[in-house]
C-alpha cells in the first residue's frame, strides 16, 4: 500500500498496531486496512469492544477535568496512543492554559502524530519511551523541561498496563514512577480485566497477540495493588462507566461490559 504522509519510515504497514486498532475503535482516522481487519475480527468475539474503548476515553476526560479543578497543572500521560479528539492537553488547557502535559508512547506512529499535533504548543510534548523503563521517562529532556516533580503531578496510566507483560515487571515500573512524585500528586489507572468475562472476551484477548503489544488481563486485586499505599478516591476502583459518571444514563444497564476497571488515587 502507499505510505501516507503521517506514517514515518520504518513503520511496518503489513502488521497491525495496537494503537492504530484503538484509534479505529474510538473513531480516529489514523489506521490502516490491516488494523481495521483485526478490529473487525475482535468485534466478532466482543461486540462491545468499541464501547469499552470509548468508555476509557470518556473516563480520561472526566478524570483530567477533575484533576485540573483541584489544582493539578502538570500531567504525565503514559501510553497516550495516537491523538484523537479529547486529548489530555486539550481538556486540561481548556481549563488552565498554563497546564503542562508530557505524552509517552512506545509506538512510533503515535509519537509521530503527537509531534505533528503538538507543534507550536510550548506546554505539551511527546516522548518515545516504554512504560516498563521508567528511568528513561523520568530522565527525558522533555520531562525535565515541562514537569516539576517537586510539585504535584498527575500520572495517567489509562489503558496501558495491560500491554505490559508480567516479565517486564509493570508493578515495579509503576512504583518507580510514583516514588518520584511529590505529595499531592495523583495517579489514574484503567486496566482490562478477566473478572467476570465470558469466554469470547478471553478468545479476543488471544487475537491481540497478533500485534506487537499483547493484552494481559488481570484481576481487580492485582490492579488495585498498583496504587501502592496512595489514597484511592471515591468511588474506588470500579468498572469504567461507574467512575464518576456525569449522567446516570451514561452508566447503562451493563457496566460490566466495559471489561475494565478504573480508579484515581492521591499521594498524601
QUIWOGI-V588812 format. One record per backbone hydrogen bond with DSSP energy under -1.0 kcal/mol. CO is the residue of the C=O (numbers start at 1). NH is the residue of the N-H. E is the energy in kcal/mol with one decimal. If there is no record, write none. Layout:
((CO:NH:E) (CO:NH:E))
//
This chain:
((4:7:-1.6) (8:11:-1.4) (12:15:-1.0) (17:21:-2.4) (18:22:-2.3) (19:23:-2.2) (20:24:-2.2) (21:25:-2.1) (22:26:-1.9) (23:28:-3.6) (24:27:-1.6) (32:36:-2.1) (33:37:-2.6) (34:38:-1.5) (35:39:-2.4) (36:40:-2.5) (37:41:-1.8) (38:42:-2.4) (39:43:-2.4) (40:44:-1.3) (42:46:-2.8) (46:49:-2.0) (48:52:-2.2) (49:53:-2.3) (50:54:-2.3) (51:55:-2.2) (52:56:-2.0) (53:57:-2.0) (54:58:-2.8) (55:59:-2.2) (56:60:-2.0) (57:61:-1.8) (58:62:-2.3) (59:63:-2.8) (60:64:-2.7) (61:65:-2.2) (62:66:-2.1) (63:67:-2.7) (64:68:-2.5) (65:69:-2.1) (66:70:-1.5) (67:72:-2.5) (68:71:-1.5) (73:100:-2.7) (74:154:-2.5) (75:102:-2.4) (76:156:-3.1) (77:104:-2.4) (87:91:-2.2) (88:92:-3.0) (89:93:-2.2) (90:94:-1.1) (92:96:-2.7) (96:99:-2.5) (100:75:-2.5) (101:125:-1.8) (102:77:-2.5) (103:127:-2.2) (104:79:-2.1) (104:80:-2.0) (105:129:-1.3) (107:111:-2.2) (108:112:-2.7) (109:113:-2.2) (110:114:-2.2) (111:115:-2.5) (112:116:-1.7) (113:117:-2.5) (114:118:-2.7) (118:121:-2.7) (121:124:-1.4) (123:101:-2.3) (125:103:-3.1) (127:105:-1.9) (130:133:-2.5) (134:138:-2.8) (135:139:-2.0) (137:140:-1.4) (140:144:-2.2) (141:145:-2.1) (142:146:-1.9) (143:147:-2.7) (148:151:-1.9) (153:186:-1.8) (154:76:-3.1) (155:188:-2.4) (156:78:-2.6) (157:190:-1.8) (160:163:-2.2) (161:164:-1.7) (162:216:-3.4) (165:168:-1.6) (166:169:-2.0) (169:173:-2.0) (170:174:-2.5) (171:175:-2.3) (172:176:-2.0) (173:177:-2.0) (174:178:-2.7) (175:179:-1.9) (178:181:-1.3) (182:185:-1.7) (185:267:-2.9) (186:155:-2.8) (187:265:-2.5) (188:157:-3.2) (189:263:-2.1) (190:159:-1.3) (191:261:-2.3) (192:218:-1.5) (194:197:-1.8) (198:201:-1.1) (198:202:-1.4) (199:203:-2.4) (200:204:-1.9) (201:205:-1.9) (202:206:-1.1) (206:209:-1.5) (207:210:-2.2) (208:211:-1.9) (219:223:-2.1) (220:224:-3.0) (221:225:-1.4) (223:226:-1.6) (224:227:-1.6) (225:228:-1.6) (227:230:-2.2) (231:266:-2.5) (233:236:-2.5) (238:262:-3.1) (239:242:-2.2) (240:243:-1.7) (242:244:-1.2) (247:250:-2.5) (248:251:-1.3) (254:257:-1.9) (255:258:-1.7) (256:259:-1.4) (259:193:-2.5) (260:240:-1.7) (261:191:-2.2) (262:238:-2.4) (263:189:-2.3) (264:233:-2.9) (265:187:-2.3) (266:231:-2.6) (267:184:-4.0))
//
